[in-house]
Amino acid sequence: MSDLLTMTNLMRVVDVAIVWFVLYKMIKFVQGTRAIQIMLGVAVIVLIKIASWYLGLTTISWFMDQVINWGPIALVVVFQQEIRKGLEELGRRTMIGREHLENASEQQLIQALDESLQYLSKRRIGALIAIERQKSLSELVQTGIKIDAEISGALLINTFIPNTPLHDGAVIIQNNRLMAATAYLPLSESTLIPKELGTRHRAGVGVSEDGDAIAVIVSEETGEISIATNGDLLRNMSQETYLNFFEKQFLPATTNATTKHWWQKGARR
């Protein structure tokens, strides 16, 4: 037993743990982006190389060697913009506290939602907004028109203005950015949804059933604001109730108390 607990063995365990931790962080960093597809492709190439070497397939092994040797250069050329964007984001997270950045971004999201919901509700303009949480909505983004813009109340309002190219369908918010409009969401088959509610509400409940996304719906007939979460539909949300809901969902518990008064004074009209 004492032979196993040597400094050399401990350093080997630490070495492996650090490698796995770095790989885990890399996967989390690129999750939901095109980079995850690149990582899967690299993994396939490495597996083919190992299999060809083990089976003695010299031609395939030589070809994989060339791909491995020249592949990184090709990736840098093809994905230079994505690499630069990723390095810039990594630098921002390193220089500034990540928690501070996320809180500011989440507060901006809540303010944009509040501004747009008040405008759309008063004018009875129908709207459907799906907000990504832990489970990725990238597949649903592909069904709409990609925008990838900084979130704002004005942008959300303009997106849902009737008789415009983007007003039909759902808006999808990823990483606090308006990622796509006119997207199609899965419809819920729940029999608990009131019959007077239409496709917009069923789609909102459907996307919340399929994962942990939150859907915000504005009724075109009544202007009523509803929120779908975990398959449940919260109806007739007032400004105070939906802002409290957003704060609990998006802001850390330690900042809820300090931000609540700010919302009451600055955001609620």
Number of C-alpha atoms within 10 A of each C-alpha: 5 5 7 9 9 10 10 10 12 11 11 11 11 12 11 10 12 12 10 12 11 11 12 11 11 14 14 11 14 15 14 16 12 11 18 16 13 13 14 11 12 16 12 12 16 16 13 15 22 14 14 17 16 11 10 11 12 13 11 15 19 14 12 21 15 11 16 15 11 11 14 12 10 12 12 13 11 11 13 12 11 14 15 12 12 15 12 12 11 12 11 13 15 10 8 10 10 11 11 11 13 17 16 11 19 20 19 17 22 22 21 19 23 22 18 19 27 20 16 23 20 12 12 18 20 24 28 26 23 26 21 21 17 8 11 17 22 16 10 18 23 14 16 20 14 16 14 15 13 15 22 20 20 13 14 22 20 14 19 24 16 12 8 10 11 19 21 19 20 29 32 30 26 20 15 22 17 23 22 23 28 21 22 18 27 15 17 20 11 13 7 9 15 10 7 6 11 12 11 22 25 23 24 30 31 24 27 26 20 15 17 18 25 23 28 25 28 26 21 17 11 14 21 19 24 21 24 24 20 16 21 16 20 15 13 16 14 13 16 12 11 21 21 14 13 18 21 13 14 17 18 14 11 8 12 15 11 10 14 13 11 11 19 12 9 9 15 14 10
